Amino acid sequence: MSIVYDASAKTLSLNTRESSYQMQIGPLGYLLHGYYGRRAEGNFTSLHRQKDVGFSPVPYELAEKTRGFSPDTLPLELSGANAGDFRLPAVCVSLPDGRRGADLRYVRHEIRKGKYALPGLPAALDPDGEAETLSVTLRDETLGLEAELLYAVYESRDVITRALRLKNIGGGQMKLEKAASCCLDLPFGDWDLLHFHGRHAMERQPERQPLLHGETRIASRRGESSHQHNPFLILCDRHATEDAGDCLGVMLVYSGSFEMALEKDQMDALRLVAGIQPEGFSWTLGPGDCFDAPECLLCFRHDGLNALSQRFHRFLRRDLCRSAFSEKARPILLNNWEATYFDFDREKILSLAREARDLGADLFVLDDGWFGRRSDDRSSLGDWFVNEEKLSGGLEPLIRGVKELGLRFGLWVEPEMVSEDSALFRAHPDWALRVPGRKPFLSRSELVLDLSRPAVADWIFETLKDLLARYDIDYIKWDCNRSLTDLWGFAPAGELAHRWVLGLYSVMDRITAAFPQVLFEGCAGGGGRFDAGILSWFPQIWCSDDTDPIERLTIQRGTGYGYPLSSIGAHVSASPNHQTGRSTPLDTRATVAMAGAFGYELDPGKLSEEEKTRIRAQIRRFRGYEKLLREGDLFRLTELGDERDYEAWQLVSEEKDESLLSLVITRPRANAKPLHLRLKGLDPEGRYRMENYDVFDAFLPEPAEEQPGEYSGAALMYAGLTLPRMMGDYPSVQIFLKKTKE
Ligand code: DGJ
C-alpha cells in the first residue's frame, strides 16, 4: 500500500520508494500539510507547532482557547481566500451577491487502486497498474463549493500526481476566480528556485536563484506554455548539486497560460501555488457543475538534480505519453526547412529525398510552404490543399516518389492558425480571435483560430483526418507560430483561453487515436510549447529554431532537466549556422543532436563527398547508441554556473552495462589545463571496455598514448579520465563503454 490512513493520528501518508508525503486532518477540518521529503515513516504533525505570531487570524470557534491556531501560519494542503490566510490562494470563488473567497474543510476521503482520469485534459496513465489514488473532499458550506483533491502515487517512479476538481454544490451560479492545480507548503528549508526562461530561439535557459522573502512568479500569459517560461520548476536545497541534496520538481501537464507562484512568508515558510494563469480567468459553474484543473506532477529526490531528472524522464516516457512511439526507436529524418525555406519545387524535394536516402535517413519531412499559395509566411494558413505551382501533380506523386526511395514521408502543418490572406479566413472571418471594434494583432501575419468554438475544432480535426486518410503520411510536424492575444470569441472572455487549450487537446486526442501509426512531433516556432500537455500525445517536440550546436548545449540542457532526451527534437544543420552565423564541425553538430530525437536539416547537395561519408558514419553510430540515448539515465557531468570550457554528459543503461560519454569543447584555450572528468552512474565493481573512443575535429598536439582500454567502474567514477589535449574550433568526444564482466 503506497497510501496509508492512520485513523488515530488522522494522517494520510503517500509513500514512494524514496519519498514520503503526509497530510493530516486537523482541528475544525483544516487539511494540514505535514511533510514532503525523503522517505520516512511516522507522524509529522508535531513538526508544525502552533504559535501566536500576531496579526494572524484565529477561527472563531477556537478564539477563546488559543491565539496560536491560524490558517495564516499553518501549512495547508489547499489554500483558500478571504478566510484568515493572507498567503497565496489556490482557490477563490465569487457569488452573485458579492461573497467571495474559499474556506475549505475536510469532509471525507477515499483510497482506491488505479489512476484517476481528468475528462478533456491530459493526465498520466497507469500502464503498469501500480498507481493508487487518494481523493480528499473539502467543502466550503457557506459558499457552496466542494473541492476534491486527487493524488495518485507511483511508488516505483517516485512520482506523485495531483489534480483538483471544483464543484458548485450551491443553488445558484458561482464564478471561479482561481483554480490552481497544486498548493504546496514547505515550512522549513532554504530553497533555491531552478527555472527555465528564454525567448524564441533561446528557450529554457536554466537559471538558479535563491528564494527571498516576497513573491516570485514563473508565468505565461501567451495562451501557450511559451518560449519565455516553462511550466516546470525545481526547488532545490541551497547546497544541492547535480548529485547530492534535496530537490523537488513540479511540472504542470498543461500547454496554456499558467502561473507558478512562490511566496516566502514572514516565518520563512515557502508556499508554491501552480496552475492555470489566474489573470483574465473566470469560469462560471451552475448548480452541480464541475471544473477540473490540469494535472501537476511532483517528484522529490534527496540525491540531487540528476536523479530528479531521471525520474521525470522515465515517468514522461512511460506513464504520461500515450503514443506507441514513446518507447520506440524514432526514424532519423531529414527536414527541408533550413535547406530550402519556402523556395522549392517537386524536383528539389525529390532530390533532397534522394540525398536523404543515400545518407541513410529513414524519413523525409516536407516543411512549410507546400499548400495554398504559400510562397512566404504571409498567406494561405488554413488552405490545406497542395500548392500546385510548386508541387505540380499534387502530393500523391511526390509521396510516391519518396516512398519508392524506401523512405517514410512526413508533412508540416500549422492547424491552429489562419492567414488573413486565405480562402478559409474569407469564408469564416468570425473563426479568428479578435476584439470587436478593433483590428486584431498580427504575428508572423497570422491570426488565431478560435478553438473554443466546437465547429472550429471539428473542422481542424476533419481537415487533418482528410489529409491523413488521403495521403500515405507517416509523420506530422504540428507547428504553432504565434501567441494568443485579442481574446474574444465563442467562449466567454474569462473561459476562452482555457477552452482554447481544451479544444486543442480534443483535436490532438481524436487525431492521434484515429491515426496511431502516425508519429506526431510538436512544434511552436521551435520550442514555444514544450510541455507535458503536448507530450501526453506527441512523443517529441522540436526544441528550438536555434540549431547552432553550441547554443543548443544550453537549450537542451535546460530542457533535459525535466523532459526526456527522446522528446527533444534536435537536428544537424548547415555551417555557418543560419541563426548565429557560427561555424562548427560536422561531428560536433551530430554529437549534440544525438542527445535528442535525431535528424538533419540541411541540403546534402551542398556537402562534399567527405562530409557525406561522415554523415553516413554518424547515422551508423547513432543507430548503435539509439536505445541507450533514448532510455538511458542522463547524468550531467558539469554543475550549472561553473566557469568551464566544455559541456559533458553521460547516458547509462538501466542495467549499467553500457554508457556513452559525450563532451563538447566550448572554448579553446592556449596552454589548456588537463581536461579531467569523473564518470557517474556505473557499477563500481564492474569492468568497462572503451569500445569506441572518438575524438572529433580536434588537432591533438600530444600523441594520444593510452586510449581505448579497460577500467573498473570504480576507477572511472572515483579516479576519472583525463582526455587528450584537443585544439581547434569546438571539437567533441564520444566514448562508448561496455561492461565486460560483473
Ligand atoms: C517554425 C518551426 O520551428 C520551423 O522549424 C519551421 O517549421 C517554420 N516554423 C516553418 O514556418
Boltz pocket constraint, residues with backbone or C-beta under 6 A from the ligand:
constraints:
  - pocket:
      binder: B
      contacts: [[A, 337], [A, 367], [A, 368], [A, 412], [A, 479], [A, 481], [A, 523], [A, 524], [A, 525], [A, 526], [A, 527], [A, 542], [A, 544], [A, 545]]
      max_distance: 6.0
